Structures are given as C-alpha cells and as structure tokens.
C-alpha cells in the first residue's frame, strides 16, 4: 500500500503470527522514544485488564515496525483457562467494575495528579545537562507507569458499556448512536470538564472586566502568563486551570504531539469560547425513557440496571488516559523540548522539535556529548513522521489473520464477557464499509445532530491554531486529549474509529454531531469546504 508520490514502504513483521495495524490511536509513525518505551507497559497493563475480567487471553503484544503500531493477541495457556472462567463468573456476580471505578476515583486518579504535579514543579530549563539527563529518565519511568495504569482499567471502561449494548440492542434493535447517547454526562472529562474548568468559567463570568482582558489583543502566550499571575479570583482560577491542563497533550499519545501551553492561541480561544457559550440543558432523562419504551416490559428492570452499570464504567473511559499517560506524555515532551532548545542553541540540532524523535538512550547520550544520532538523522526522522500515515502501510502483516473465536462455544460467564469485549472493540476500531456518493461521504454515526460548517483539515498539532469557532474538525483520528479544544468545534469527522472511539466519545459528551470511520474523508473533503454533518445517519455532505 502506498500514497502516490511517496516511496513504497516495506513493513517487516516484528515476529511470528498475524499482526494488525492500529490506525485509530496511531495514525502516523511514532517517535523512537515511543517505539522503545511503549510496548512493555502497554502489554503489562493490557494483561492486568484481561486477568481481572477473566478473559481467556494472556496479553496483547505491540511493536512498531517502520514506526507504525501493530499488535497481536496471545491466548492463555490451557492450564490457566479454569481460573479465567471462574473469574469471569465472579466479575458479573460482584460487578467487579465498581471495585475498579472506586479504586480509580479514590486512589489512582488523585495519586496520579500528585505525581504529575511533583514532576511539573521542576523547570527543565533550569537544570544542568547532567540534571536534565536524570530528569528525562525520571519522566520516562513515570510515563511507563502511567501507560500500564491506563491499560489496566480498560475493562472497566468498555465491558459494562459493551454488555449494555449487547443486551439492549437485542431487545430493541435501536442504533448504536442512540444507545451510546445515554452515556452522556457519565464522563465529565470527555467534554473538557473538571473542577478547575468550572471554577475558571464561573470566575470570568462573574467579572466582565477580567473577561475583556482576555480579548486585549496581546500575544496569547504572554497574555495567559500575565493574567494567571494576577492576585484576583480570575487570576487564581486561570492559574489553577493552566496548572491542571497546561502540560497535557492536545492530541495523540506520543511526544510528537504538543501540550496545551505550546498552543496558547488555540488554548486562549477555547477558554473564551467556553466562558461565552451558554450552558446546554441535558435531555438525558427523555432519551433514557425513549429507549426504555422500546424494551419489552419484562426486561425493563434489567435495562435500568445495565444502564446504571455502563455509566459507572464509562466514567473511567477517558479519565484513565487524560489523568495517566496523556499528562505524563506532555511532561516527557516538556523535558525533551527543553533539551532540544539548548542543543539547537549550540548548533547540535537543526530544530529543537527534532529531538523528540530520539529514543531515551539517544537523548541522554546527545546531552552528554555524543555525536550520533546526527542533526541530519533526527531531521530525517521528523520528515518521515510528517510524510507518512497509516494509510501507507498494510492493515495486516505476517500470517493471515485468524478468525475470531465463536463466543457461543464458551461457557456462559465467559461468553458474556467476550461478547461485551467483542462489541466494544468493534465499536472502537470499526469503520464504514458503505460506498461513498459523489458529494456524500459515508461513515459511522457517532454523535447525534445535524450541523453545517467549514471544514478545518488537521494533520497535526501545527494545524491547531487554524481552528476557529464553529469549524468542523476533519482528521484521521483523535484522542481524549482533544477535549480541551471542543468548545471551538461544531462537529467532528474522522477517517478511523467507531462509535466507541475517542472522537465519538468527545463529540457525544460535548453534544456536537460526529461522523467517524469514513476511511478516507481526509482525502475526499478539501480544507475550507462547507459541509453538512449528519451524526444520526453517519453521513457528511459536501456543499461547496
């Protein structure tokens, strides 16, 4: 597979067996740092999740041949199967996701925020080269811990929701977009919400003079820095908010992305839009009642229970990333960029940002005086990252993919958990197979509603400053980190991901139409085009 005008890529399988591409979380090749650091904690955390829920899989291996994310599942050895079966039954009897949701809220999340703040309190620009080497390795180890944590809570995020979809669709036949709409409000962070954000909005709404100062026309970075230092309610609220979100990535997971304070213009516009926007009243109760009316009477109590459990698990869905590795990744990038700036100042690099494409050992060696990788080599890695996408490589490499096991052949408890996981994964990584029409792009319905707007094609963080209020975001895929920018958007369109992808979640939570899994909308819709986005039908009509 290759895009015209690009050199044909050869992707060598990283090991035996079938390997499947993940274009949803990693639509572009990753940095050397990420390719070295990510596989082990990801596999460990995924294994934690599988064992907790009694799933008959041992782990998910991940590797990055040619920089692209490929993975494969490893089954449990036969002798472990009885233990997994017993655990699957126990999880549904005890509602084990509640245990994890409580652990997340009361233990893991606050501990993670504290750990982030401890690292964040260190200004890497003030460190010596030797101290910065130590700091880089500390950030890397913290990042790995946070990735394992993110993955360990995967089951709680998706199994109750998947179980709800399986059962409720069997009873009602209603579309996924309508059923997942009932999750709105369960994941506050998916819509950019937090205690700090609410306090910021309230403080500025109560102080019109301070609100006008946000529009003073100064350079955005200098303006935010000045306003956050003011000893006023708005100054303190702004400072608290920026301390909370400033070093979280705006999009993606890898350190090739940018954290919020690197994009002060779009951050400032997002803040002012949130302050000025009217609060939207929820019609969730009516939606719940509407779906309930389609459920046979004898199943309505079960429907109520399943929905309640799904919302409990769903509350962890995006938080496990935002408060874990997305923040940790931003802190790692902050340290790497500090090193890159000083090395660029010494003439060792062509551009400070090229440094993030080194792996951790290379970073440390270059700071210690090594001459490799050269400036040209790091620049070439940056160019490769900017040039290629997951569309340029095969969806599968290695052996032919194995057909998924038939859940009906499993014992009932494991059958239920596997059905829930299966539908959740399908809705996370799915894409439309419908043929497009001349001016109508067919995707998957992700978030209800219909709107029109101007398309803003986003290839990466460098395009974020082009986003204006009311734009329709068009991109390969998004992560939960994008929630900070949601106040600016009228709708979201993606190439990859299904109704449980991050793009779908954030669009639902903020109440804007979303169409995902279009396969190639980024190639078919021009930047600046006017479109109609129908989040119920899963269609995007190009108007001109």
RODO-2510 file (C-alpha; in nm, 4 decimals, decimal comma):
residues 544
     n   res          X          Y          Z
     1     x     0,0000     0,0000     0,0000
     2     x     0,1331     0,3465    -0,0825
     3     x     0,0134     0,7004    -0,1359
     4     x     0,1003     0,8420    -0,4811
     5     x     0,4216     1,0439    -0,4749
     6     x     0,5651     0,8652    -0,1734
     7     x     0,8291     0,5987    -0,1614
     8     x     0,6859     0,2490    -0,1202
     9     x     0,7244     0,1351     0,2402
    10     x     0,8244    -0,2171     0,3341
    11     x     0,6936    -0,3255     0,6733
    12     x     0,8583    -0,6347     0,8185
    13     x     0,6556    -0,8363     1,0716
    14     x     0,8158    -0,7997     1,4171
    15     x     0,7631    -1,1674     1,4966
    16     x     0,5648    -1,4777     1,4051
    17     x     0,1881    -1,4788     1,3758
    18     x    -0,0596    -1,2210     1,2450
    19     x    -0,0111    -0,8532     1,3238
    20     x    -0,2913    -0,5962     1,3000
    21     x    -0,2434    -0,2241     1,2384
    22     x    -0,3895     0,0285     1,4841
    23     x    -0,4646     0,3442     1,2788
    24     x    -0,7094     0,4792     1,5380
    25     x    -0,4658     0,5535     1,8187
    26     x    -0,1593     0,5949     1,5951
    27     x    -0,2481     0,7380     1,2537
    28     x     0,1172     0,8395     1,1947
    29     x     0,4539     0,6744     1,2601
    30     x     0,5719     0,7192     1,6169
    31     x     0,8910     0,8604     1,7638
    32     x     1,1879     0,6434     1,8516
    33     x     1,1213     0,7264     2,2157
    34     x     0,7661     0,5902     2,1980
    35     x     0,8568     0,2789     1,9986
    36     x     1,1138     0,1863     2,2646
    37     x     0,9138     0,2810     2,5737
    38     x     0,5524     0,1878     2,4997
    39     x     0,5326    -0,1877     2,4207
    40     x     0,6266    -0,3292     2,7621
    41     x     0,3979    -0,1219     2,9896
    42     x     0,1157    -0,1486     2,7354
    43     x     0,1413    -0,5276     2,7302
    44     x     0,1616    -0,5469     3,1092
    45     x    -0,1373    -0,3191     3,1598
    46     x    -0,3426    -0,4998     2,8980
    47     x    -0,2568    -0,8259     3,0710
    48     x    -0,3766    -0,6792     3,4019
    49     x    -0,7094    -0,5954     3,2397
    50     x    -0,7518    -0,9384     3,0808
    51     x    -0,6776    -1,1229     3,4065
    52     x    -0,9094    -0,9006     3,6122
    53     x    -1,2062    -0,9752     3,3862
    54     x    -1,1383    -1,3450     3,3283
    55     x    -1,0747    -1,3095     2,9558
    56     x    -0,9001    -1,6143     2,8036
    57     x    -0,6170    -1,4072     2,6569
    58     x    -0,2781    -1,3592     2,8186
    59     x    -0,1656    -1,0269     2,6739
    60     x    -0,1570    -0,8030     2,3695
    61     x     0,1838    -0,7652     2,2100
    62     x     0,2629    -0,4334     2,0431
    63     x     0,5506    -0,3401     1,8149
    64     x     0,6371    -0,0551     1,5791
    65     x     0,7860    -0,1825     1,2521
    66     x     0,8652     0,1193     1,0325
    67     x     0,7214     0,3289     1,3147
    68     x     0,3612     0,2050     1,2798
    69     x     0,1633     0,0385     1,5569
    70     x     0,0964    -0,3323     1,5051
    71     x    -0,0297    -0,5751     1,7655
    72     x    -0,1429    -0,9317     1,8232
    73     x    -0,3279    -1,1182     2,0961
    74     x    -0,1682    -1,4053     2,2896
    75     x    -0,4072    -1,6710     2,4325
    76     x    -0,3750    -1,8035     2,7861
    77     x    -0,2161    -2,1461     2,8273
    78     x    -0,4776    -2,4234     2,8656
    79     x    -0,3990    -2,4755     3,2335
    80     x    -0,4987    -2,1154     3,3084
    81     x    -0,8417    -2,1404     3,1415
    82     x    -1,0329    -2,2692     3,4521
    83     x    -0,9062    -1,9755     3,6593
    84     x    -1,0167    -1,7296     3,3927
    85     x    -1,3591    -1,8933     3,3722
    86     x    -1,4071    -1,8653     3,7485
    87     x    -1,3008    -1,5021     3,7386
    88     x    -1,5405    -1,4177     3,4542
    89     x    -1,8311    -1,5535     3,6572
    90     x    -1,7164    -1,3670     3,9680
    91     x    -1,6854    -1,0345     3,7846
    92     x    -2,0503    -1,0309     3,6784
    93     x    -2,1742    -1,1607     4,0142
    94     x    -1,9860    -0,8918     4,2100
    95     x    -1,9939    -0,6192     3,9408
    96     x    -1,6172    -0,6019     3,9587
    97     x    -1,6012    -0,2824     3,7539
    98     x    -1,7416    -0,0997     4,0547
    99     x    -1,4357    -0,2024     4,2532
   100     x    -1,2068    -0,0619     3,9865
   101     x    -1,4128     0,2542     3,9379
   102     x    -1,3894     0,3235     4,3118
   103     x    -1,0168     0,2493     4,3158
   104     x    -0,9702     0,4850     4,0230
   105     x    -1,1638     0,7718     4,1755
   106     x    -1,0374     0,7435     4,5329
   107     x    -0,6808     0,6171     4,4881
   108     x    -0,5321     0,6081     4,1400
   109     x    -0,6525     0,9400     3,9996
   110     x    -0,5518     1,1596     4,2955
   111     x    -0,2167     0,9796     4,3275
   112     x    -0,1514     1,0303     3,9567
   113     x    -0,2345     1,4013     3,9705
   114     x     0,0015     1,4414     4,2655
   115     x     0,2809     1,2585     4,0841
   116     x     0,2304     1,4724     3,7735
   117     x     0,2459     1,7922     3,9790
   118     x     0,5662     1,6818     4,1510
   119     x     0,7397     1,6415     3,8160
   120     x     0,5701     1,9505     3,6737
   121     x     0,7130     2,1607     3,9581
   122     x     1,0631     2,1049     3,8152
   123     x     1,1538     2,3518     3,5407
   124     x     1,3743     2,1545     3,2995
   125     x     1,5140     2,4764     3,1502
   126     x     1,6801     2,5496     3,4850
   127     x     1,8595     2,2149     3,5083
   128     x     2,2192     2,1456     3,4126
   129     x     2,2806     1,8931     3,1339
   130     x     2,3588     1,6264     3,3933
   131     x     2,0451     1,7062     3,5923
   132     x     1,8353     1,7084     3,2768
   133     x     1,9556     1,3586     3,1882
   134     x     1,8311     1,2378     3,5276
   135     x     1,5038     1,4277     3,4796
   136     x     1,4469     1,2784     3,1342
   137     x     1,4843     0,9273     3,2711
   138     x     1,2518     1,0075     3,5603
   139     x     0,9888     1,1345     3,3167
   140     x     1,0297     0,8226     3,1058
   141     x     0,9787     0,5868     3,4009
   142     x     0,6772     0,7863     3,5185
   143     x     0,5360     0,7716     3,1666
   144     x     0,5691     0,3928     3,1557
   145     x     0,3885     0,3558     3,4893
   146     x     0,1050     0,5732     3,3632
   147     x     0,0672     0,3726     3,0416
   148     x     0,0341     0,0487     3,2368
   149     x    -0,2256     0,2151     3,4588
   150     x    -0,4214     0,3408     3,1573
   151     x    -0,4433    -0,0066     3,0077
   152     x    -0,5187    -0,1846     3,3359
   153     x    -0,8524    -0,0008     3,3593
   154     x    -0,9588    -0,0796     3,0019
   155     x    -1,2112    -0,3446     3,1012
   156     x    -1,3940    -0,1167     3,3410
   157     x    -1,4162     0,1449     3,0685
   158     x    -1,5572    -0,0825     2,7986
   159     x    -1,7097    -0,4053     2,9369
   160     x    -2,0160    -0,2617     3,1171
   161     x    -2,0857    -0,0405     2,8152
   162     x    -2,0375    -0,3328     2,5775
   163     x    -2,2657    -0,5528     2,7899
   164     x    -2,5304    -0,2787     2,7826
   165     x    -2,5067    -0,2574     2,4017
   166     x    -2,5295    -0,6339     2,3525
   167     x    -2,8376    -0,6732     2,5704
   168     x    -3,0237    -0,3554     2,4778
   169     x    -2,9735    -0,3924     2,1039
   170     x    -3,1098    -0,7475     2,1264
   171     x    -3,4208    -0,6121     2,2998
   172     x    -3,4769    -0,3009     2,0911
   173     x    -3,2850    -0,3132     1,7640
   174     x    -3,2064     0,0567     1,8127
   175     x    -2,8925     0,2058     1,6537
   176     x    -2,5687     0,2221     1,8475
   177     x    -2,5520     0,6014     1,8292
   178     x    -2,8841     0,6297     2,0132
   179     x    -2,7859     0,3817     2,2838
   180     x    -2,4427     0,5305     2,3436
   181     x    -2,6034     0,8726     2,3638
   182     x    -2,7305     0,7565     2,7027
   183     x    -2,3726     0,7681     2,8301
   184     x    -2,3598     1,1470     2,8006
   185     x    -2,2634     1,3138     3,1261
   186     x    -2,1036     0,9999     3,2693
   187     x    -1,7560     1,1090     3,1590
   188     x    -1,7138     1,4736     3,2544
   189     x    -1,3560     1,4931     3,1305
   190     x    -1,4588     1,3822     2,7798
   191     x    -1,6284     1,7194     2,7397
   192     x    -1,3332     1,9077     2,8872
   193     x    -1,4969     1,9303     3,2266
   194     x    -1,3182     1,9460     3,5606
   195     x    -1,3465     2,1293     3,8889
   196     x    -1,0780     2,3676     3,7667
   197     x    -1,2575     2,4349     3,4381
   198     x    -1,5889     2,5035     3,6129
   199     x    -1,4200     2,7427     3,8566
   200     x    -1,2475     2,9243     3,5697
   201     x    -1,5692     2,9741     3,3741
   202     x    -1,7606     3,0882     3,6835
   203     x    -1,4910     3,3355     3,7880
   204     x    -1,4733     3,5051     3,4485
   205     x    -1,8487     3,5153     3,4036
   206     x    -1,8673     3,6998     3,7347
   207     x    -1,6054     3,9573     3,6294
   208     x    -1,6803     4,1285     3,2933
   209     x    -1,3699     4,3458     3,3207
   210     x    -1,1441     4,0436     3,3556
   211     x    -1,3287     3,8777     3,0694
   212     x    -1,2488     4,1744     2,8424
   213     x    -0,8822     4,1443     2,9358
   214     x    -0,8772     3,8056     2,7651
   215     x    -0,9518     3,9869     2,4379
   216     x    -0,6900     4,2596     2,4845
   217     x    -0,5062     4,1511     2,1706
   218     x    -0,1692     4,0754     2,3263
   219     x     0,0378     3,7772     2,2198
   220     x    -0,1627     3,4787     2,3551
   221     x     0,1218     3,3192     2,5495
   222     x     0,2215     3,6462     2,7158
   223     x    -0,1425     3,7293     2,7838
   224     x    -0,2152     3,3985     2,9575
   225     x     0,1071     3,4214     3,1570
   226     x     0,0271     3,7746     3,2730
   227     x    -0,3381     3,7083     3,3568
   228     x    -0,2653     3,3921     3,5548
   229     x    -0,0283     3,5843     3,7848
   230     x    -0,2935     3,8378     3,8895
   231     x    -0,3865     3,8101     4,2581
   232     x    -0,7590     3,8096     4,1808
   233     x    -1,0275     3,5400     4,1704
   234     x    -0,9929     3,5171     3,7926
   235     x    -0,6134     3,5093     3,8063
   236     x    -0,6117     3,2313     4,0615
   237     x    -0,8769     3,0351     3,8700
   238     x    -0,6833     3,0707     3,5439
   239     x    -0,3589     2,9639     3,7108
   240     x    -0,5245     2,6597     3,8677
   241     x    -0,6711     2,5609     3,5318
   242     x    -0,3436     2,6007     3,3442
   243     x    -0,1570     2,4043     3,6108
   244     x    -0,4161     2,1316     3,5604
   245     x    -0,4268     2,1156     3,1785
   246     x    -0,1231     2,3092     3,0562
   247     x     0,1125     2,0142     3,0166
   248     x    -0,1408     1,7640     2,8860
   249     x    -0,1151     1,6769     2,5192
   250     x    -0,3775     1,8382     2,2989
   251     x    -0,3965     1,5388     2,0668
   252     x    -0,2358     1,1991     2,0369
   253     x    -0,0384     0,9918     2,2847
   254     x     0,3175     1,0197     2,1554
   255     x     0,5549     1,3040     2,2449
   256     x     0,5419     1,4189     1,8821
   257     x     0,2169     1,5889     1,9866
   258     x     0,2111     1,9239     2,1632
   259     x     0,0901     2,0110     2,5087
   260     x    -0,1651     2,2844     2,5679
   261     x     0,0745     2,5618     2,6740
   262     x     0,2664     2,5158     2,3493
   263     x    -0,0501     2,6244     2,1674
   264     x    -0,1522     2,9367     2,3618
   265     x    -0,3592     3,0856     2,0794
   266     x    -0,5969     2,7918     2,0461
   267     x    -0,5982     2,7426     2,4244
   268     x    -0,6985     3,1050     2,4825
   269     x    -0,9733     3,0874     2,2184
   270     x    -1,1042     2,7648     2,3686
   271     x    -1,1189     2,9280     2,7136
   272     x    -1,3024     3,2375     2,5916
   273     x    -1,5480     3,0294     2,3900
   274     x    -1,6293     2,8160     2,6952
   275     x    -1,6859     3,1288     2,9053
   276     x    -1,9125     3,2884     2,6460
   277     x    -2,1112     2,9799     2,5484
   278     x    -2,4497     2,9231     2,7027
   279     x    -2,4840     2,6140     2,9174
   280     x    -2,6798     2,3438     2,7345
   281     x    -2,9603     2,1748     2,9224
   282     x    -2,9494     1,7976     2,9073
   283     x    -3,2426     1,5951     2,7775
   284     x    -3,0852     1,2732     2,9013
   285     x    -3,3881     1,1647     3,1050
   286     x    -3,6088     1,1884     2,7989
   287     x    -3,3585     0,9898     2,5913
   288     x    -3,3378     0,7190     2,8581
   289     x    -3,7163     0,6987     2,8721
   290     x    -3,7430     0,6829     2,4933
   291     x    -3,5085     0,3857     2,4701
   292     x    -3,6793     0,2220     2,7686
   293     x    -4,0127     0,2408     2,5876
   294     x    -3,8705     0,0066     2,3217
   295     x    -3,7554    -0,2503     2,5782
   296     x    -4,0023    -0,5344     2,6437
   297     x    -4,1638    -0,4824     2,9833
   298     x    -4,0149    -0,7966     3,1317
   299     x    -3,6630    -0,6642     3,0607
   300     x    -3,7015    -0,3047     3,1765
   301     x    -3,5597    -0,3577     3,5249
   302     x    -3,2590    -0,5268     3,3675
   303     x    -3,2269    -0,2343     3,1236
   304     x    -3,2238     0,0136     3,4127
   305     x    -2,9538    -0,1863     3,5912
   306     x    -2,7382    -0,2356     3,2822
   307     x    -2,7517     0,1350     3,2001
   308     x    -2,6513     0,2317     3,5541
   309     x    -2,3561    -0,0092     3,5447
   310     x    -2,2495     0,1096     3,1988
   311     x    -2,2402     0,4697     3,3163
   312     x    -2,0279     0,3732     3,6180
   313     x    -1,7689     0,2063     3,3967
   314     x    -1,7916     0,4755     3,1293
   315     x    -1,6892     0,7388     3,3822
   316     x    -1,3373     0,5919     3,3704
   317     x    -1,3254     0,5704     2,9878
   318     x    -1,1339     0,8888     2,9058
   319     x    -1,0114     0,9753     3,2554
   320     x    -0,7756     0,6784     3,2556
   321     x    -0,5890     0,8405     2,9665
   322     x    -0,6210     1,2088     3,0489
   323     x    -0,5066     1,1653     3,4090
   324     x    -0,2473     0,8990     3,3270
   325     x    -0,0292     0,8890     3,0182
   326     x    -0,1596     1,1916     2,8253
   327     x    -0,0404     1,4154     3,1081
   328     x     0,2776     1,2095     3,1581
   329     x     0,3499     1,2271     2,7851
   330     x     0,3229     1,6056     2,7968
   331     x     0,5707     1,6200     3,0842
   332     x     0,8119     1,3971     2,8931
   333     x     0,7778     1,6197     2,5879
   334     x     0,8389     1,9290     2,8027
   335     x     1,1693     1,7841     2,9238
   336     x     1,2721     1,6696     2,5750
   337     x     1,1887     2,0085     2,4242
   338     x     1,3970     2,1831     2,6917
   339     x     1,6899     1,9659     2,5879
   340     x     1,6147     2,0274     2,2212
   341     x     1,6156     2,4038     2,2629
   342     x     1,9541     2,4128     2,4336
   343     x     2,1035     2,1744     2,1776
   344     x     1,9625     2,3815     1,8922
   345     x     2,1204     2,6865     2,0539
   346     x     2,4551     2,5104     2,0467
   347     x     2,4143     2,4222     1,6789
   348     x     2,3742     2,0498     1,7552
   349     x     2,0226     2,0283     1,6018
   350     x     1,8515     2,1893     1,3044
   351     x     1,5298     2,2311     1,5049
   352     x     1,4518     2,1764     1,8736
   353     x     1,1499     1,9616     1,7914
   354     x     1,3638     1,7070     1,6090
   355     x     1,4977     1,5949     1,9471
   356     x     1,1714     1,4234     2,0425
   357     x     1,2348     1,1711     1,7635
   358     x     1,5333     1,0255     1,9507
   359     x     1,4862     0,7360     2,1910
   360     x     1,5614     0,7843     2,5592
   361     x     1,9182     0,6499     2,5454
   362     x     1,9952     0,8656     2,2426
   363     x     1,8541     1,1715     2,4185
   364     x     2,0763     1,1180     2,7174
   365     x     2,3875     1,0393     2,5135
   366     x     2,3470     1,3510     2,2973
   367     x     2,3125     1,5662     2,6085
   368     x     2,6312     1,4025     2,7356
   369     x     2,8127     1,4974     2,4144
   370     x     2,7616     1,2089     2,1708
   371     x     2,7633     1,2990     1,8010
   372     x     2,5053     1,0390     1,6977
   373     x     2,2308     1,0466     1,6011
   374     x     2,3332     1,3426     1,3890
   375     x     2,1223     1,6516     1,3321
   376     x     2,0529     1,5276     0,9794
   377     x     1,9420     1,1860     1,1042
   378     x     1,6960     1,3355     1,3526
   379     x     1,5659     1,5774     1,0879
   380     x     1,5066     1,2796     0,8568
   381     x     1,3009     1,1052     1,1280
   382     x     1,0903     1,4178     1,1679
   383     x     1,0326     1,4369     0,7921
   384     x     0,9333     1,0692     0,7810
   385     x     0,6788     1,1284     1,0571
   386     x     0,5314     1,4246     0,8678
   387     x     0,5239     1,2420     0,5334
   388     x     0,3644     0,9044     0,6004
   389     x     0,0389     0,7925     0,7573
   390     x    -0,1149     0,4582     0,8480
   391     x    -0,2797     0,4584     0,5052
   392     x     0,0641     0,3935     0,3559
   393     x     0,1086     0,0538     0,5224
   394     x    -0,0884    -0,2734     0,5223
   395     x    -0,3712    -0,3294     0,7680
   396     x    -0,2268    -0,6748     0,8401
   397     x     0,1259    -0,8144     0,8185
   398     x     0,2718    -1,1558     0,8932
   399     x     0,0485    -1,4614     0,8899
   400     x    -0,3113    -1,4396     0,7742
   401     x    -0,5420    -1,3094     1,0500
   402     x    -0,7133    -1,5799     1,2474
   403     x    -1,0950    -1,5736     1,2562
   404     x    -1,2258    -1,4616     1,5966
   405     x    -1,3339    -1,7461     1,8255
   406     x    -1,7026    -1,8278     1,8356
   407     x    -1,8268    -1,6963     2,1744
   408     x    -2,1186    -1,9410     2,1647
   409     x    -1,8709    -2,2241     2,2226
   410     x    -1,7586    -2,0760     2,5546
   411     x    -1,9204    -2,1340     2,8974
   412     x    -2,1931    -1,8729     2,9702
   413     x    -1,9974    -1,6385     3,2025
   414     x    -1,7055    -1,6186     2,9622
   415     x    -1,9429    -1,5983     2,6675
   416     x    -2,0985    -1,2881     2,8204
   417     x    -1,7701    -1,1130     2,8931
   418     x    -1,6325    -1,1962     2,5487
   419     x    -1,9497    -1,0696     2,3797
   420     x    -1,9179    -0,7419     2,5697
   421     x    -1,5498    -0,7062     2,4801
   422     x    -1,6185    -0,8030     2,1205
   423     x    -1,8845    -0,5418     2,0594
   424     x    -1,6824    -0,2761     2,2433
   425     x    -1,3711    -0,3425     2,0337
   426     x    -1,5770    -0,3478     1,7149
   427     x    -1,7296    -0,0124     1,8056
   428     x    -1,3879     0,1277     1,8984
   429     x    -1,1969     0,0255     1,5840
   430     x    -1,4770    -0,0160     1,3299
   431     x    -1,5208     0,1756     1,0087
   432     x    -1,7932     0,2133     0,7499
   433     x    -1,7986    -0,0222     0,4516
   434     x    -2,0609     0,1745     0,2592
   435     x    -1,9663     0,3185    -0,0765
   436     x    -1,9413     0,6958    -0,0911
   437     x    -2,1512     0,9000    -0,3325
   438     x    -2,0319     1,1907    -0,5421
   439     x    -2,0840     1,4501    -0,2695
   440     x    -2,1823     1,2281     0,0258
   441     x    -1,9179     1,0625     0,2433
   442     x    -2,0481     0,7576     0,4297
   443     x    -1,9188     0,6911     0,7795
   444     x    -2,0479     0,5679     1,1147
   445     x    -2,2947     0,7598     1,3263
   446     x    -2,1093     0,8664     1,6406
   447     x    -2,2964     1,1595     1,7949
   448     x    -2,6480     1,2747     1,7127
   449     x    -2,7348     1,6018     1,5477
   450     x    -2,7025     1,7813     1,2168
   451     x    -2,4979     2,0939     1,1533
   452     x    -2,3210     2,2811     0,8754
   453     x    -1,9798     2,4401     0,8890
   454     x    -1,6415     2,4978     0,7315
   455     x    -1,4024     2,2049     0,7317
   456     x    -1,0686     2,2517     0,9031
   457     x    -0,8334     1,9740     0,7989
   458     x    -0,5956     1,8957     1,0848
   459     x    -0,2873     1,6880     1,0045
   460     x    -0,1202     1,7506     1,3386
   461     x    -0,0593     1,9994     1,6186
   462     x     0,0814     2,2614     1,3820
   463     x    -0,2701     2,2996     1,2374
   464     x    -0,4464     2,3603     1,5686
   465     x    -0,4031     2,7363     1,5559
   466     x    -0,6091     2,7405     1,2351
   467     x    -0,9194     2,6135     1,4154
   468     x    -1,1849     2,8825     1,4522
   469     x    -1,5058     2,8733     1,6493
   470     x    -1,7728     2,6855     1,4568
   471     x    -1,5291     2,4853     1,2421
   472     x    -1,5818     2,1198     1,1564
   473     x    -1,2738     1,9186     1,2527
   474     x    -1,1531     1,6756     0,9843
   475     x    -0,8697     1,4435     1,0858
   476     x    -0,7512     1,0834     1,0744
   477     x    -0,8350     1,0178     1,4395
   478     x    -0,8385     1,1940     1,7753
   479     x    -0,7707     1,1039     2,1363
   480     x    -0,9429     1,2035     2,4563
   481     x    -0,6860     1,4810     2,4901
   482     x    -0,8673     1,6765     2,2208
   483     x    -1,1430     1,7567     2,4714
   484     x    -0,9717     2,0848     2,5641
   485     x    -1,0434     2,2182     2,2139
   486     x    -1,4057     2,1063     2,1914
   487     x    -1,5670     2,4428     2,2689
   488     x    -1,4386     2,5672     1,9317
   489     x    -1,5878     2,2883     1,7214
   490     x    -1,9251     2,2466     1,5527
   491     x    -1,8690     1,8821     1,4545
   492     x    -1,6053     1,6102     1,4150
   493     x    -1,5259     1,3873     1,1144
   494     x    -1,2594     1,1157     1,1249
   495     x    -1,1193     0,8524     0,8920
   496     x    -1,0708     0,5892     1,1621
   497     x    -1,2545     0,4651     1,4688
   498     x    -1,6074     0,3611     1,5528
   499     x    -1,8824     0,4687     1,7887
   500     x    -1,6665     0,3972     2,0947
   501     x    -1,3575     0,5717     1,9589
   502     x    -1,2289     0,8793     2,1386
   503     x    -1,3592     1,1106     1,8675
   504     x    -1,7065     0,9652     1,9136
   505     x    -1,6900     0,9945     2,2918
   506     x    -1,5827     1,3565     2,2995
   507     x    -1,8339     1,4628     2,0351
   508     x    -2,1181     1,2967     2,2280
   509     x    -2,0080     1,4421     2,5587
   510     x    -1,9967     1,7930     2,4198
   511     x    -2,3194     1,7444     2,2241
   512     x    -2,1860     1,8092     1,8733
   513     x    -2,2505     1,5890     1,5671
   514     x    -1,9869     1,3289     1,4959
   515     x    -1,9229     1,1020     1,1962
   516     x    -1,6339     0,8573     1,2319
   517     x    -1,4829     0,5653     1,0448
   518     x    -1,5222     0,7224     0,6995
   519     x    -1,1974     0,5545     0,5811
   520     x    -1,0831     0,8440     0,3631
   521     x    -1,2784     1,1645     0,4291
   522     x    -0,9462     1,3461     0,4748
   523     x    -0,8692     1,2684     0,1105
   524     x    -1,2156     1,3433    -0,0249
   525     x    -1,3014     1,6687     0,1530
   526     x    -1,0922     1,9774     0,0892
   527     x    -0,9795     2,2048     0,3673
   528     x    -1,2144     2,5041     0,3750
   529     x    -1,5071     2,3214     0,2140
   530     x    -1,8539     2,3728     0,3548
   531     x    -2,0213     2,0524     0,4703
   532     x    -2,3321     1,9228     0,6382
   533     x    -2,2548     1,6697     0,9112
   534     x    -2,5370     1,4293     0,9972
   535     x    -2,4382     1,2475     1,3135
   536     x    -2,7533     1,0344     1,3112
   537     x    -2,7157     0,8989     0,9594
   538     x    -2,3357     0,8889     0,9699
   539     x    -2,3068     1,0996     0,6562
   540     x    -2,1130     1,4083     0,5505
   541     x    -2,2437     1,6054     0,2533
   542     x    -2,0040     1,8377     0,0743
   543     x    -2,1967     2,1568    -0,0018
   544     x    -1,9266     2,3569    -0,1724
***
